[in-house]
Amino acid sequence: MLIPVDRDGLVVDAIGRDVRAVYVTPSHQYPLGVTMTLARRQSLLSWAEQHNAAIIEDDYDGEFRFGGRPVDALQTLDNSGRVVYVGSFSKVLLPTLRLGFIITPPSLSRAVEGPRPNRGASNKRRRRGARVARIRPPR
Ligand SMILES: Cc1ncc(COP(=O)(O)O)c(C=O)c1O
């Protein structure tokens, strides 16, 4: 389902009733380039909490701006563990690196990692699985 975007970003009131996850590019909405305002980010987070939904925040070019302070990422503003933050080194380093990362809330980390590697599996089978590095935040 496509959701309309206005000058403040994604129109939260237009999200359908049965939606359980929303994918957004709040730093620069792709392809229009709108930056989601702080008020709209808070409204989206409230919506997600009310509807027990997840937000996938694709911050693929959040480091790029010509002026002004950056708005806090949804993941930074999130108090209820609903935002999966997706980043990429394509723009800040080089696109051929093909390296990205995700930051998950604790409640979703098992689901994102997938099943534990099978100790009996061959090296070839293990290599086919996704590589997951755990980076724990400082306490
Ligand atoms: C919407 C969107 N997400 C993510 C990316 C980053 O993708 P990749 O890391 O594969 O270059 C891009 C690249 O332009 C993009 O336009």
The ligand as an SDF file (V2000), in Angstrom:
LIG
                    3D

 16 16  0  0  0  0  0  0  0  0999 V2000
   15.6580    4.4480   -0.8840 C   0  0  0  0  0  0  0  0  0  0  0  0
   17.0680    3.9300   -0.7950 C   0  0  0  0  0  0  0  0  0  0  0  0
   17.3690    3.1010    0.2120 N   0  0  0  0  0  0  0  0  0  0  0  0
   18.6350    2.6220    0.3510 C   0  0  0  0  0  0  0  0  0  0  0  0
   19.6340    2.9790   -0.5280 C   0  0  0  0  0  0  0  0  0  0  0  0
   21.0120    2.4430   -0.3020 C   0  0  0  0  0  0  0  0  0  0  0  0
   21.1470    1.2650   -1.0190 O   0  0  0  0  0  0  0  0  0  0  0  0
   22.5870    0.5770   -1.1790 P   0  0  0  0  0  0  0  0  0  0  0  0
   23.2050    0.4940    0.1810 O   0  0  0  0  0  0  0  0  0  0  0  0
   22.2550   -0.7600   -1.7650 O   0  0  0  0  0  0  0  0  0  0  0  0
   23.3720    1.4280   -2.1250 O   0  0  0  0  0  0  0  0  0  0  0  0
   19.3520    3.8240   -1.5830 C   0  0  0  0  0  0  0  0  0  0  0  0
   20.4160    4.2020   -2.5140 C   0  0  0  0  0  0  0  0  0  0  0  0
   20.3340    5.1510   -3.2460 O   0  0  0  0  0  0  0  0  0  0  0  0
   18.0330    4.3120   -1.7340 C   0  0  0  0  0  0  0  0  0  0  0  0
   17.7230    5.1400   -2.7300 O   0  0  0  0  0  0  0  0  0  0  0  0
  1  2  1  0
  2  3  1  0
  2 15  2  0
  3  4  2  0
  4  5  1  0
  5  6  1  0
  5 12  2  0
  6  7  1  0
  7  8  1  0
  8  9  2  0
  8 10  1  0
  8 11  1  0
 12 13  1  0
 12 15  1  0
 13 14  2  0
 15 16  1  0
M  END
$$$$
